[in-house]
Amino acid sequence: MISGIFENCIGLKDIEATLKYWTEFGYREVNRGQLSAEQAGLLYGHASDLTSLRLQNGNSSDHGLVRLLSWKQPRNQGLGHTLPVVNGSRWFASLVQDIYVLADAFNDDKANGGDWIYSEPVRAIEFTGNLGVGLYNRFVGVREMFVISSQTRQAFFQRYNYNRPGYGTIDPSSPLLVSEGTHSSMIISDHSLSSFYVEVFGLVPFESNPNRSGYEKPSTRLTLMLDEGQEFYVSGFASPKTYVGLFQVYSPLYPTPDKREYSQPGSLGLSLFTYQVDDITAFHQRITASAATKVSPILPNEFGEPSFGLVAPDGMYWIIVGQTQ
């Protein structure tokens, strides 16, 4: 059985500066470990000495964590300020209590030298929401925004006039009142390859898969920074045992640069997602028999957990972590 997205993994230059950033979002260090260049090469496909930190938001220990990867010799500078919708792009989303508090913080930081690209909060309909037409027929949906820097790619959303208990938990100790990662997304060029995540990973597809969206939807246009005519397919996938830690796959219906090399282990910035499984030996056998490539042996990761790496048919790298008691 596979979890929701377990960790969003970020290559970094400066551990202390990066820890300071994530502390503002309510994350704290819960584990730290190291691998030699040889060990990292076997597991991650990038041979460099590695120090990793696992960060947890509140009590969310089974999904939506952050793993910080400090490479002695990074592979490359990562996606940097690349806009969201290019082949290989990754990001993850979190619930916030007040999105304007967050937007003001990024606005103020940018005005004083901060290196950010972001969209302003915009209203969006989720599920069977209501556009809102007045005082007695109010908006039901979310406001959302997207933030990009050299070391992070994050989406944030605030709910209005509805709730989804358990889907995003904001710990009161979080300075900016931000939840764990609720869902993670990536861009691939061939949407048919997303079937791998159902047939091999064992994820459950949304009934609506795939959806077509893009520029014609105002909230999507602004949040994902799209140009006129840019449309895509998007599909969502959940773990069989939880609806938190969702995974979304986008495929542009127009040519985009191939940036997969810049969102792989060893790259700076958001460069990897991980899953947990309860039987890693059986899951490894399943992956080995599939169309996945570069499947590593099961090895101890930097935290001493059984893990292995693989490249999915869409060219994206994954790490699978065995659950330990």
Buried (B, 14 or more C-beta within 10 A) or exposed (E): EBBBBBBBBBBBEEBEEBBEBBBEBBBBBEBBBEBEBEBBBBBBBBBBBBBBBBBBBBEBEBBBBBBBBBBEEBBBEBBBEBBBBBBBBBBBBBBBBEBBEBBEBBBEEBEEEEEBBBBBBBBBBBEEBBEBEEEEEEBBBBBBBBBBBBBBBBBBBBBBEEEEEEBBBBBEEBEBBBBBBBBBBBBBBEBEBBEBBBEBBBBBBBEEBBEEBBBEBEBBBBBBBBEEEBBBBBBBBBBEEBBBBBBBBBBBEEEBEEBBBBBBBBBBBBBBBBBBBEEBEEBBEBBEEBEBEEBBEBBEBBBEBBBBBBBBBBBBBBBBBBBEE
